[in-house]
């Protein structure tokens, strides 16, 4: 979906309370749930040899006028005909972020067209999209050498190798859903987190990275959790999630400090709250805070809507079933209540899901209940009876 919506003009923060209020207001917007979005990310490989490292020039030639400035600095970065921009991640992964749609049928049509266009662009240079949530062929290797990723790697490397793996070797399916009215926000926030271990296990698709970690159902989620826990762990599920997330963001270290120079590494460890408190040579603005928000990577990231980040990139066509299931599970307050009941036994089992997938009995039991609930609720969407039937068969077959 689009970036943070209805952004106010940049302001200078003078105290912590002002910055926390800003986070809460832009990250947790409420209103009638209307829109759905999908962001799909893939590793990219040479068709003749998937183990061969990517070449930035070849990637730039493939994307042409659609290339992002991180790859081609003077590129116009024209969107695909649907309006979808292309972005490229540090290891050469490609991501599409489709414009939000009020109709699942329209969303599915747009995504399918985007994938076809992207596949054709890459094929002209002998490149193909990967079909796993993590690169099984190559060790992590940065293709993009830009200040943002230099600073991120500088922050993650002392913690361990997972940060570079997350940056360069993983790819996810992100489903974006509105928060809904204020009265439903707390329940929907709780439900999207309670679903995390269940849907992570159901759609885990990354048994290994570069030949390592092959005993994990989702090596992608394992790498994410090991990157930097302060910014990658799940958010609090509580009475006031907006305030809790705002506090978390302010207490998280700033790892990228934009400057005119190519060195964006902060001069020393500093949280955003400390920056507001005056420890750097200038006061931060709302633009700085929004950039800091972009370095937060929880399994569900609030961006004015709920950006669900716990799903591995699936095999071709496999993005439809989890997207439809999630839309159905948030189609009505009664269904959301059903989600909370169905997932109770599996709640919080994030690492169990990443390690064992549906081999975890408590998660598998919850998955069956969730699929039954979702298939019943899918009639609330605008999908045809034939589409609902096909998706239900796929979901139930995945549990067999």
C-alpha positions in Angstrom: 0.0 0.0 0.0 1.0 3.6 -0.1 3.3 5.2 2.5 1.9 6.9 5.6 -1.2 8.7 4.5 -2.3 12.3 5.2 1.1 13.3 6.3 1.2 16.7 8.0 3.8 19.3 7.1 7.2 18.7 8.7 7.5 19.9 12.3 10.4 20.2 14.7 10.0 18.1 17.9 10.9 19.8 21.1 9.8 17.1 23.6 9.1 13.4 23.8 5.3 13.8 24.3 5.0 15.6 21.0 7.0 13.0 19.1 5.0 10.1 20.7 1.7 11.8 19.8 2.9 12.1 16.2 3.7 8.4 16.0 0.4 7.4 17.4 -1.5 9.7 15.0 0.2 8.6 11.8 0.7 4.9 12.5 -2.8 4.1 14.0 -5.4 5.7 11.8 -9.0 4.5 12.3 -12.1 4.6 10.2 -14.3 2.2 8.3 -12.2 -0.7 6.9 -12.3 -0.3 3.1 -9.0 -1.0 1.5 -6.7 -4.0 1.0 -3.1 -4.0 -0.3 -0.4 -6.4 -1.2 3.4 -6.0 -1.3 5.3 -8.9 -2.8 9.1 -9.3 -2.6 11.2 -11.8 -4.4 14.9 -12.8 -4.6 16.1 -12.5 -8.2 18.3 -15.1 -10.0 20.1 -15.6 -13.3 18.0 -18.1 -15.2 21.1 -20.1 -16.3 22.6 -20.3 -12.8 20.6 -19.4 -9.7 23.8 -19.5 -7.6 25.5 -16.7 -9.5 25.7 -13.4 -7.8 23.5 -10.6 -9.2 25.0 -7.8 -11.3 23.6 -4.3 -10.6 24.1 -3.3 -14.3 22.1 -6.2 -15.5 19.3 -5.5 -13.1 19.2 -1.9 -14.1 19.0 -2.8 -17.8 16.1 -5.1 -17.0 14.1 -2.6 -15.1 14.8 0.3 -17.4 12.8 3.4 -16.5 11.1 1.6 -13.7 14.4 1.2 -11.7 14.5 3.0 -8.3 17.1 5.7 -7.6 18.9 3.3 -5.2 19.9 1.3 -8.3 20.0 4.1 -10.9 20.4 7.4 -9.2 18.9 9.5 -12.0 16.1 7.1 -12.8 12.6 8.5 -13.2 11.3 5.4 -11.4 8.2 5.2 -13.5 5.5 2.9 -12.0 4.1 0.0 -13.8 0.9 0.7 -15.8 -1.2 -0.2 -12.8 0.5 2.6 -10.8 2.7 0.1 -8.9 6.3 1.3 -8.2 9.2 -1.1 -8.1 11.8 -1.0 -5.4 15.0 -3.0 -5.0 16.3 -4.3 -1.7 20.0 -4.5 -0.6 20.6 -8.0 -2.0 18.8 -7.3 -5.2 15.4 -8.5 -4.1 12.6 -6.8 -6.1 9.4 -5.6 -4.5 6.1 -4.4 -5.9 3.7 -2.4 -3.7 0.3 -2.3 -5.4 -2.0 0.6 -5.0 -4.7 -0.2 -2.4 -8.0 -1.5 -3.6 -11.5 -1.7 -2.1 -12.2 -4.9 -4.0 -10.3 -8.2 -3.6 -11.1 -9.1 -7.2 -9.6 -5.8 -8.4 -6.6 -6.2 -6.2 -5.9 -9.8 -7.5 -6.2 -8.6 -11.1 -3.7 -5.8 -10.5 -1.2 -8.0 -8.7 -1.4 -10.6 -11.4 -0.8 -8.0 -14.1 2.1 -6.5 -12.1 3.8 -9.9 -11.7 3.4 -10.6 -15.5 5.0 -7.3 -16.4 7.8 -7.7 -13.9 8.5 -11.2 -15.1 8.7 -10.1 -18.7 11.1 -7.2 -17.9 13.5 -9.5 -16.1 13.3 -12.2 -18.7 14.8 -9.9 -21.3 18.0 -9.9 -19.3 17.9 -13.6 -18.4 16.7 -13.0 -14.9 13.9 -14.8 -13.0 12.0 -14.3 -9.7 12.8 -16.7 -6.8 10.0 -18.9 -5.4 11.1 -19.0 -1.7 10.9 -16.7 1.3 14.7 -16.9 1.5 17.5 -17.5 -1.1 18.4 -21.2 -0.9 21.3 -20.8 -3.4 23.6 -17.9 -2.4 25.0 -16.6 0.9 24.0 -13.0 1.8 25.7 -10.4 -0.4 24.9 -6.8 -0.8 24.3 -5.6 -4.3 23.3 -2.0 -3.4 26.0 0.2 -1.9 24.0 3.2 -0.7 24.3 5.2 2.6 21.1 3.8 4.1 22.2 0.2 3.8 25.8 1.0 4.8 24.4 2.4 8.1 22.0 -0.5 8.6 24.7 -3.1 8.1 27.0 -1.2 10.5 24.3 -1.4 13.2 23.4 -5.1 12.6 26.8 -6.7 12.1 27.9 -6.5 15.8 24.7 -8.4 16.8 25.4 -11.3 14.4 25.0 -12.5 10.8 21.2 -12.4 10.8 21.0 -8.7 9.9 22.9 -9.1 6.7 20.8 -12.3 5.9 17.6 -10.4 6.5 18.7 -7.5 4.3 20.1 -9.5 1.4 18.6 -13.0 1.3 14.9 -12.8 2.5 11.7 -12.0 0.7 8.2 -11.7 2.1 4.5 -11.3 1.2 2.9 -8.4 3.0 -0.8 -8.1 3.3 -2.1 -4.6 4.2 -5.4 -4.2 6.0 -7.2 -1.1 7.5 -7.4 -0.7 11.3 -11.1 -0.2 11.2 -13.1 2.1 13.5 -11.7 3.2 16.9 -14.0 0.8 18.7 -12.6 -2.2 16.9 -8.9 -1.2 16.8 -7.9 -3.0 19.9 -9.5 -6.3 18.9 -8.2 -6.2 15.3 -4.6 -5.4 16.6 -4.8 -8.4 19.0 -6.2 -10.7 16.3 -3.6 -9.8 13.6 -0.9 -10.7 16.2 -2.6 -13.8 17.4 -2.8 -15.0 13.8 0.9 -14.5 13.4 2.3 -17.9 14.5 -0.6 -19.7 12.8 -0.3 -18.1 9.4 3.5 -18.0 9.6 3.5 -21.8 10.0 0.8 -22.4 7.4 2.7 -20.5 4.7 6.3 -21.0 5.8 8.4 -21.4 2.6 12.0 -20.8 3.5 13.8 -24.0 4.6 17.2 -22.5 4.6 19.4 -19.6 3.4 22.3 -20.3 1.1 22.4 -24.0 2.2 22.2 -23.1 5.9 19.3 -23.3 8.5 17.6 -26.0 6.5 15.9 -27.4 9.5 13.7 -24.3 10.0 10.3 -24.0 8.4 10.9 -20.3 8.0 14.6 -19.4 8.0 13.4 -16.0 6.9 11.5 -15.3 10.2 14.4 -16.7 12.1 16.8 -14.3 10.5 14.4 -11.4 11.1 14.1 -12.2 14.8 17.9 -12.5 15.1 18.6 -9.2 13.4 17.9 -6.6 16.1 15.3 -7.7 18.6 14.5 -4.1 19.8 13.1 -3.4 16.3 12.1 -6.8 15.0 10.1 -8.4 17.9 6.3 -8.4 17.9 4.6 -5.3 19.3 2.7 -5.2 22.5 -0.9 -6.3 22.5 -2.5 -4.1 25.2 -5.3 -1.6 25.9 -3.5 1.2 24.1 -1.4 -0.2 21.3 -0.8 3.2 19.7 0.8 4.6 22.9 2.8 1.4 23.5 4.2 1.5 19.9 5.0 5.2 20.2 7.0 4.6 23.3 8.8 1.7 21.7 9.7 3.8 18.6 11.1 6.6 20.8 13.2 4.2 22.8 14.7 2.5 19.8 18.2 3.5 18.7 18.5 5.6 15.5 20.6 3.5 13.1 20.4 5.7 10.0 21.0 9.5 10.3 20.5 11.2 7.0 23.2 13.9 6.1 24.5 15.6 2.9 27.5 13.3 3.2 27.5 9.6 2.2 28.1 8.6 5.8 24.7 8.1 7.5 26.0 6.3 10.5 25.1 8.1 13.8 28.1 9.4 15.7 27.2 7.3 18.7 24.3 5.2 20.1 21.3 7.4 20.5 17.6 6.7 20.8 15.1 8.9 19.0 14.0 10.1 22.5 17.5 11.2 23.2 17.7 12.9 19.9 14.6 14.9 20.8 16.3 15.6 24.1 19.1 17.5 22.3 22.1 15.1 22.2 22.7 15.7 18.5 23.6 18.9 16.7 20.1 19.6 15.5 16.5 18.8 16.6 14.7 16.0 14.7 11.7 16.7 12.5 8.7 14.7 11.5 10.6 13.7 8.4 13.3 12.3 10.6 10.8 10.4 12.6 9.1 8.9 9.6 12.5 7.8 8.3 13.2 6.2 11.7 9.9 4.4 11.5 11.0 2.9 8.2 13.8 1.1 10.2 11.3 -0.7 12.5 10.6 -4.2 11.3 8.1 -5.9 13.6 6.0 -8.8 12.3 3.1 -6.3 12.1 4.1 -2.7 11.3 1.5 0.0 11.8 1.6 2.5 9.0 -1.9 4.1 9.2 -3.0 0.5 8.4 -1.7 -2.9 9.5 1.2 -4.0 7.3 1.4 -7.8 8.0 5.0 -8.8 7.5 5.1 -12.4 8.9 4.4 -14.3 5.6 7.2 -15.8 3.4 7.1 -15.1 -0.3 5.3 -18.1 -1.8 5.7 -20.1 -5.0 4.0 -18.7 -8.1 0.3 -18.0 -7.5 0.6 -18.9 -3.8 0.0 -15.3 -2.7 -3.7 -15.4 -3.4 -4.8 -17.9 -0.7 -3.2 -16.1 2.3 -4.4 -12.7 1.1 -8.0 -13.9 0.7 -7.9 -15.7 4.0 -6.6 -12.6 5.8 -9.2 -10.4 4.2 -12.0 -12.8 5.2 -10.7 -13.1 8.8 -11.1 -9.3 9.2 -14.3 -8.9 7.3 -16.6 -8.5 10.4 -16.2 -8.0 14.1 -17.8 -11.4 14.8 -15.1 -13.1 12.7 -12.3 -11.2 14.5 -13.7 -12.4 17.8 -13.7 -15.9 16.3 -10.0 -15.5 15.3 -9.1 -14.6 18.9 -10.9 -17.7 20.2 -9.4 -20.0 17.5 -5.8 -18.9 18.1 -5.8 -18.8 21.9 -3.7 -22.0 22.3 -1.1 -20.9 19.7 -0.8 -17.2 20.8 2.8 -16.0 21.1 4.4 -19.1 19.6 6.4 -17.1 17.0 9.6 -19.1 17.2 7.8 -22.4 17.4 6.1 -21.6 14.2 9.3 -20.5 12.5 11.2 -23.6 13.7 8.6 -26.3 13.3 5.8 -25.0 11.2 2.6 -27.1 11.4 4.5 -29.9 13.1 3.8 -27.9 16.3 0.5 -29.5 17.4 -1.0 -26.5 19.1 -0.3 -24.4 16.0 -1.7 -27.0 13.7 -4.9 -27.3 15.7 -5.4 -23.5 15.6 -4.7 -23.5 11.9 -7.6 -25.9 11.2 -9.9 -23.7 13.2 -8.7 -20.5 11.4 -9.1 -22.1 8.0 -12.6 -23.2 8.8 -13.5 -19.8 10.1 -11.9 -18.0 7.1 -13.5 -20.2 4.5 -16.9 -19.5 6.0 -16.3 -15.8 6.1 -14.9 -15.6 2.5 -18.5 -15.2 1.3 -18.4 -11.7 2.8 -15.8 -10.7 0.1 -16.5 -9.9 -3.5 -14.8 -13.1 -4.7 -16.8 -15.4 -6.9 -18.1 -18.7 -5.7 -15.7 -20.5 -7.9 -12.7 -18.5 -6.5 -13.8 -19.1 -2.9 -14.1 -22.8 -3.6 -10.7 -23.0 -5.2 -9.1 -21.0 -2.4 -10.8 -23.2 0.3 -9.5 -26.3 -1.4 -6.0 -24.9 -1.5 -6.1 -23.9 2.2 -7.6 -27.2 3.4 -5.1 -29.2 1.2 -2.2 -27.3 2.9 -3.3 -28.7 6.3 -3.6 -32.3 5.1 
